[in-house]
Amino acid sequence: MRCRRGMCFAWTAMITGYAQNQRVDIARKLFEVIPEKNEVSWMTILMGYTQSGRMKEASELFDAMLVKSVVCCNAMILGYGQTGEVDNARKVFNWMREKDEGRWSAMISCMKGKDYSLKLWICLLLCREKALHQIFPS
């Protein structure tokens, strides 16, 4: 069954509303019954999980995604960073083929904690080496 024009938008808006209000379980139930899932609906439920720190569910959903957009990858990196799972964030980062400013920024944000100061320094050096020095001038 396909969504009629405008109906996918309405479904995704409801999912967004529940997810933003920490009602991710209800958002997920809506996501499961949406007649046609698109990139925006996938991203919306994924971000609901990552923003509420539910990385196990986010990871399962991310693994099930056929197309992993930049926004979804960044959401996973930041979600892992917020829950202290920097190694998992690094796995998503390393999996990504191209690394632009947003991806580097997401990874660097994960490593701002005191236990990762050396890794952060190395990441900054690599970032600079990859010709992104316009963001991180010397």
C-alpha positions as CSV (number, residue, x, y, z in Angstrom):
1,M,0.0,0.0,0.0
2,R,1.4,3.4,-1.0
3,C,1.0,6.6,0.9
4,R,-1.3,9.1,-0.8
5,R,0.1,12.5,-1.6
6,G,0.7,14.3,1.7
7,M,0.0,11.2,3.9
8,C,3.6,10.2,4.2
9,F,4.3,13.7,5.5
10,A,1.5,13.3,8.0
11,W,2.8,10.0,9.2
12,T,6.4,11.3,9.5
13,A,5.1,14.4,11.4
14,M,3.4,12.2,14.0
15,I,6.6,10.1,14.4
16,T,8.6,13.2,14.8
17,G,6.2,14.6,17.4
18,Y,6.4,11.5,19.6
19,A,10.1,11.0,19.1
20,Q,10.9,14.6,20.1
21,N,8.8,14.2,23.3
22,Q,10.7,11.1,24.4
23,R,7.9,8.8,23.4
24,V,10.1,6.7,21.1
25,D,8.1,3.5,21.7
26,I,4.9,5.1,20.3
27,A,6.9,6.6,17.4
28,R,8.3,3.2,16.6
29,K,4.9,1.6,16.5
30,L,3.8,4.3,14.1
31,F,6.9,3.8,12.0
32,E,6.2,0.0,11.8
33,V,2.7,0.6,10.4
34,I,3.4,3.5,8.0
35,P,2.3,2.4,4.6
36,E,5.4,3.6,2.8
37,K,8.7,4.3,4.6
38,N,11.0,6.9,3.0
39,E,14.4,8.3,3.8
40,V,12.9,11.0,6.0
41,S,10.8,8.5,8.1
42,W,13.8,6.2,8.6
43,M,15.9,9.2,9.7
44,T,13.2,10.5,12.0
45,I,12.9,7.3,14.0
46,L,16.6,6.8,14.0
47,M,17.2,10.2,15.4
48,G,14.5,9.6,18.0
49,Y,16.5,6.7,19.3
50,T,19.9,8.4,19.2
51,Q,18.6,11.6,20.9
52,S,17.1,9.6,23.7
53,G,20.3,7.6,24.2
54,R,18.7,4.3,23.1
55,M,21.7,3.2,21.0
56,K,20.9,-0.5,21.0
57,E,17.6,0.1,19.1
58,A,19.2,2.8,17.0
59,S,22.0,0.4,16.0
60,E,19.5,-2.4,15.0
61,L,17.5,0.1,12.9
62,F,20.7,1.5,11.4
63,D,21.8,-2.0,10.4
64,A,18.4,-2.6,8.8
65,M,18.6,0.5,6.6
66,L,19.3,-0.1,3.0
67,V,20.5,3.5,2.4
68,K,22.4,5.1,5.2
69,S,22.4,8.9,4.6
70,V,25.0,11.3,5.9
71,V,22.5,12.6,8.4
72,C,21.8,9.1,9.7
73,C,25.5,8.3,10.0
74,N,26.2,11.6,11.8
75,A,23.3,10.9,14.1
76,M,24.7,7.5,15.0
77,I,28.2,8.9,15.6
78,L,26.8,11.7,17.9
79,G,24.5,9.2,19.7
80,Y,27.4,6.9,20.4
81,G,29.4,9.8,21.6
82,Q,26.7,11.0,24.0
83,T,26.5,7.5,25.5
84,G,30.3,7.2,25.7
85,E,30.6,4.5,23.0
86,V,33.4,6.2,21.1
87,D,34.7,2.9,19.7
88,N,31.2,2.3,18.1
89,A,31.2,5.9,16.8
90,R,34.6,5.3,15.3
91,K,33.3,2.1,13.5
92,V,30.5,4.1,11.8
93,F,33.0,6.9,11.0
94,N,35.5,4.4,9.5
95,W,32.7,2.7,7.5
96,M,31.8,5.9,5.7
97,R,33.7,6.3,2.4
98,E,33.8,10.1,2.2
99,K,34.5,12.2,5.2
100,D,33.5,15.8,4.9
101,E,33.5,18.6,7.5
102,G,30.2,17.4,9.1
103,R,31.4,13.8,9.6
104,W,34.8,14.9,11.0
105,S,32.9,17.4,13.3
106,A,30.6,14.6,14.6
107,M,33.6,12.3,15.3
108,I,35.5,15.0,17.0
109,S,32.5,15.9,19.2
110,C,32.5,12.3,20.4
111,M,36.0,12.5,21.7
112,K,35.8,15.8,23.6
113,G,35.8,13.8,26.9
114,K,38.8,13.7,29.2
115,D,39.6,10.1,28.4
116,Y,40.0,10.7,24.7
117,S,42.3,13.8,24.6
118,L,45.1,11.9,22.8
119,K,42.7,10.3,20.3
120,L,41.1,13.7,19.7
121,W,44.5,15.2,19.0
122,I,45.3,12.4,16.5
123,C,41.9,12.9,14.9
124,L,42.5,16.6,14.5
125,L,45.9,15.8,12.9
126,L,44.3,13.4,10.5
127,C,41.6,15.9,9.7
128,R,44.2,18.5,8.9
129,E,46.1,16.0,6.8
130,K,42.9,15.3,4.8
131,A,42.9,18.9,3.5
132,L,40.2,20.1,5.9
133,H,42.5,22.7,7.3
134,Q,40.1,25.4,6.4
135,I,38.0,24.3,9.4
136,F,40.9,23.7,11.7
137,P,43.5,26.4,10.8
138,S,47.0,26.0,12.1
